Amino acid sequence: MFESVKPPGIEITDENKAICRKYCTICQNYKKHDLHRNEPKELFCARGPSSCQNMKEIGCFCPACELFNKHHLRGGYFCVRR
C-alpha cells in the first residue's frame, strides 16, 4: 500500500485537489506515464511520489502551480522523486 508523505502546510482538500488537476493532468510526466492509473493520482507535492514504476523526468509543471507558489515549494517533479 502507498504511504503518503505530507510536507507541512499543504492540506489535502477538495479545493487543493482541484487546483492540482489544472496542472498535473496536463504535465508531460503525468500524461506519458499514465499517472492517473497509480496512487496517488494527484497532489504529489502533498502526498508523495507516484507508485508508478520506471518513471523518467521528462517535463514538469510544478513551478507553474498555484500550490507551488502559495506554499513556497522548491524543486519540482514531485510525482517522480522518491
N, C-alpha and C positions, 0 to 999 in steps of 0.2 A: 504494500500500500504506500501511496505517496505521502511523505511528511511535508507539511508546509513550513516554510521558514519566513516569518513575517518581520521585516525591518520595522523599527519604531516609527509611528506616525502615519502609516498607511493603513486605513481601515478597509476591511473587505465588506463594502456596502454595495447596494444596487446602483447607487449614483457613480461610485468609482468604477464599477464593472462596465457601466455604460460609456464612461469616458475611455476606458481601456479598449473597448470594442471599436472605437473610432480609429484607433491607431494600430493595435496589434493585428487586427484582421486584414489590414492592407499591407502589412510588413512582409518583405521578401522571405524572411526566415519562417514566419507563420504559414505563409502560403506554400512555399517549397516543401516544407516538412510536414504538412497537414497537421499542424498542432492542435486543431480542433478535435482530433482523434485521441489525444493524450491528456492526462491530468498534469497540472491544472490547465484548463483551457483558456485562461485569461488571468490578468493581474499577476504576471510573473514577478514584477517588482515587489509585490507584497507577499506572494505565496511561494516563490522559489522557481527553479527551472522546470522545464517540461520533462516528463518521463520518457519522451521520445528518444530512441537510441540513435547513435551515429549522426548527430546533427553537426553541421558546419556553419560558421558565421558567414552569412552571405549578404547581409544588409540589416540595418537596424533603424527603427523609427522611434526608439525610446526617447531620445533627446527632444523630439517634437511634441511629445505627450504632455498634456496639462498636468498630470500627476508628477511627472519627472521634475518639472519646474516648481510646482507647488511644494513638493517635499524635499527639494534640493538634493535630488539623487545624483549620483556620479556614475560614470561609465555608461553602460548600456548592455545590450544583448542579455537581458535578464532571463530570457527564455532558454538560453543555451548554457550560460556559465554555471558551473557546478561548485 
